[in-house]
Structure formats: C-alpha cells, structure tokens
Amino acid sequence: MLSTLAATTVAAHWVGPWGAGFGFLFLLIPLFWITVFVLIFTFAGRRWRRAAMARDGYGYGYGPRSASRSAESTLAERFAKGDIDEVEYRARLEVIRANRENQG
C-alpha cells in the first residue's frame, strides 16, 4: 500500500494537478491570443495605410495616381475659394487637359 501511495504521488507531480497532457495549454493559449492580436493589428494597419494612401492621392505604386487630376482639384479649390475668376479657371483647366492629352 505504501508503494502505491508513493507511485500515485510521483505520478500526480509529474503530470500536474489537471491530469496528463494539459500542461501545454499554459503555452498554447497565450500564444494563440498573441497571434490573434498580431493578425488583427496587422490587417487593421494595412487597411489604415491603404486608406491614407488613397486619401493622399497615391495608388499602389510610388507616386501620385494622376498629376493632372491633382492639378484639376487644386484649380477647382482655388476657384471655389475665390482666388481666381471663372475666365482664368477655364483657361487654366484647358491647359491642364491639353497637357494631359499630349502626355498620354
């Protein structure tokens, strides 16, 4: 009887208080949640950067999507603010569009 008690005590200390095979959960559960949070922040960061690039006029490449579109929007903003009149706006818009057609 004493040998059975000794063997049971050694076995209980060897496998832990929750039984055999569950000791690895102390590592897997935190690793799982760390992985989940890393994936969430990675994809959220990529979406945020992509939205910021689209907002600033950059496509998937390394430069502005369209310089003439940016020039047209800048010209439209100046016209809306009253910096330039309609005649000057239309003249500059024709120049911008003519340059775009000559380039592309």
C-alpha positions as CSV (number, residue, x, y, z in Angstrom):
1,M,0.0,0.0,0.0
2,L,2.8,2.4,0.7
3,S,4.4,1.8,-2.7
4,T,1.0,2.5,-4.4
5,L,0.8,5.8,-2.5
6,A,4.3,6.7,-3.4
7,A,3.7,5.9,-7.1
8,T,0.5,8.0,-7.1
9,T,2.2,11.0,-5.5
10,V,5.1,10.8,-8.1
11,A,2.6,10.5,-10.9
12,A,0.5,13.4,-9.7
13,H,3.5,15.7,-9.5
14,W,4.7,14.5,-12.9
15,V,1.6,15.4,-14.9
16,G,0.4,18.3,-12.8
17,P,-2.8,18.9,-10.9
18,W,-5.1,18.9,-14.1
19,G,-4.1,15.5,-15.3
20,A,-1.9,14.3,-18.1
21,G,-1.5,16.3,-21.3
22,F,-3.0,19.7,-20.3
23,G,0.3,21.4,-19.2
24,F,1.0,22.6,-22.8
25,L,-2.2,24.7,-22.7
26,F,-0.4,27.2,-20.5
27,L,1.8,27.9,-23.5
28,L,-0.7,27.5,-26.3
29,I,-3.5,29.7,-25.0
30,P,-1.3,32.8,-24.6
31,L,0.4,32.1,-27.9
32,F,-3.0,31.8,-29.6
33,W,-4.2,35.2,-28.3
34,I,-0.9,36.9,-29.1
35,T,-1.2,35.6,-32.7
36,V,-4.9,36.7,-32.9
37,F,-4.0,40.3,-31.8
38,V,-0.9,40.5,-34.1
39,L,-3.1,39.4,-37.0
40,I,-5.8,42.0,-36.1
41,F,-3.3,44.8,-35.8
42,T,-1.5,43.8,-39.0
43,F,-4.6,43.8,-41.1
44,A,-6.0,46.9,-39.5
45,G,-2.7,48.7,-40.0
46,R,-2.6,47.7,-43.7
47,R,-6.2,49.0,-44.2
48,W,-5.4,52.2,-42.4
49,R,-2.2,52.8,-44.6
50,R,-4.1,51.9,-47.8
51,A,-6.9,54.3,-46.9
52,A,-4.3,57.0,-46.1
53,M,-2.6,56.5,-49.4
54,A,-5.8,56.7,-51.3
55,R,-6.8,59.8,-49.4
56,D,-3.5,61.5,-50.3
57,G,-3.8,60.6,-53.9
58,Y,-1.3,57.7,-54.1
59,G,-2.2,54.5,-55.8
60,Y,-0.5,51.1,-55.3
61,G,2.7,52.5,-56.9
62,Y,5.1,55.1,-55.7
63,G,3.7,58.3,-57.0
64,P,0.5,60.3,-57.3
65,R,-2.2,58.5,-59.2
66,S,-2.7,61.3,-61.6
67,A,-0.9,64.6,-61.5
68,S,-3.4,66.2,-63.8
69,R,-6.3,65.1,-61.5
70,S,-4.5,66.7,-58.6
71,A,-3.9,69.8,-60.6
72,E,-7.6,69.9,-61.6
73,S,-8.7,69.5,-58.0
74,T,-6.2,72.2,-56.8
75,L,-7.5,74.5,-59.5
76,A,-11.1,73.8,-58.5
77,E,-10.3,74.6,-54.9
78,R,-8.7,77.9,-55.8
79,F,-11.8,78.8,-57.9
80,A,-14.1,77.8,-55.1
81,K,-12.2,80.0,-52.6
82,G,-12.4,82.9,-55.0
83,D,-8.6,83.2,-55.7
84,I,-9.3,83.1,-59.4
85,D,-12.2,84.1,-61.6
86,E,-14.1,81.9,-64.0
87,V,-12.3,83.0,-67.1
88,E,-8.9,82.2,-65.6
89,Y,-10.2,78.9,-64.2
90,R,-11.5,77.8,-67.6
91,A,-8.3,78.9,-69.4
92,R,-6.1,77.0,-66.9
93,L,-8.3,74.0,-67.0
94,E,-8.0,73.8,-70.8
95,V,-4.2,74.0,-70.5
96,I,-4.1,71.2,-67.9
97,R,-6.4,68.9,-70.0
98,A,-4.4,69.7,-73.2
99,N,-1.1,68.7,-71.4
100,R,-2.7,65.5,-70.1
101,E,-3.8,64.5,-73.7
102,N,-0.3,65.3,-75.0
103,Q,1.4,63.2,-72.4
104,G,-0.9,60.1,-72.5
